Amino acid sequence: MTKLKNKQQTHGKFVKEHSQSIENYDSTHLIFSFKNLQSNYCVSKCTTDEKAAFSDQLRILGSKTWRELKQAPKHGIGFEKINSFKVAIPKNLENETFIAFRFDGKKPMVGYRCKQIFNIVYLDRNFTLYDHG
C-alpha cells in the first residue's frame, strides 16, 4: 500500500498569486447567489420570456467585472442603490446595502453584494418592491 504525502508548494508563481488575499473585489467578475431569493419575487413567478431575459442578463453581467458595472449606466448593465422598500426586508438582511440591476427591459433584480458575489433577493417584475420614481 502506497502512502501519499501531503506536499505543499512553498514557492513559485502559483503560490505567490494565490496566497495573497484579494482586498478589492472590483476587479473580479460577478458570481450570483440565489440563497436569499424571496418566494414572492422568485424566478418561478416570471413568465417564460422574463426567465429568458433574466438568464441572458446573468450571462452578460457575469462576463463583466464589478468595476465595469460601477461605470455603466444604471438602466443599462449598471446598477443603482435602493434605499427604501414597500415590503419588509428579511431580518437577517436588514443591514445590507441593496442594489438593483435590470433584466427584461427595466425590471429590477435587487440584492446585495458581498465581495464578488451578487446575492439576488428579489426579482421585481411588477415594480412593486420600491418606489420607481
GIMO-V557576 format. One record per pair of residues at least 24 apart in sequence whose C-alpha atoms are under 7 Angstrom apart, sorted by the first residue. I is the first residue (numbers start at 0). GAP is how many residues later the second one is. Records with the same first field share a line. If there is no record, write none. Layout:
BEGIN
I: GAP / GAP
END
This chain:
BEGIN
24: 90 / 91
25: 39 / 40 / 41
26: 38 / 39 / 40
27: 37 / 38 / 88
28: 33 / 34 / 35 / 36 / 37 / 87
29: 31 / 32 / 34 / 35 / 36 / 86 / 87 / 88
30: 31 / 85 / 86 / 87
31: 85 / 86 / 87
32: 84 / 85 / 86 / 87
33: 85 / 86 / 87
35: 84 / 85
36: 83 / 84 / 85
37: 83 / 84
40: 81 / 82 / 83
41: 80 / 81
49: 54
52: 50 / 51
53: 49 / 50
56: 46
74: 27 / 31
76: 24 / 25
83: 46
84: 44 / 45
85: 43 / 44
86: 42
END
